């Protein structure tokens, strides 16, 4: 369990706000719920914290293919059952680890003011 006494709550608030913004943008573009998308981001980032910066800076396009299958949290399926990402990966034949296809320039460019989706 995380020791909450070490959390910078102002920074946490900024991160949560940015996750919500990125989820709103992806949800609107894909025609899916932003709340569910934000939860999927949290699930994925809990397992892959190295992708927090690329997601917050550049948006969901920086996440790997099928990123939704590589999270930590279970979800309730339309069938009324709980589903775990590891089981879904087995069922769909996804690789054990995510495959990134990041834009090479984004990987080497220094941070810029106003980095957007």
Number of C-alpha atoms within 10 A of each C-alpha: 3 6 6 8 7 7 10 9 11 8 10 11 11 11 15 14 13 17 23 19 17 24 24 18 17 20 17 12 9 10 9 13 13 20 13 13 20 21 17 22 22 19 21 22 19 16 13 16 10 10 17 19 12 17 20 21 20 16 21 19 15 22 23 17 15 13 20 17 25 26 20 18 17 14 16 10 9 7 7 8 10 10 14 16 18 16 11 13 17 12 9 9 9 16 12 11 11 16 13 13 11 14 10 8 8 13 10 8 8 8 9 8 7 8 10 11 16
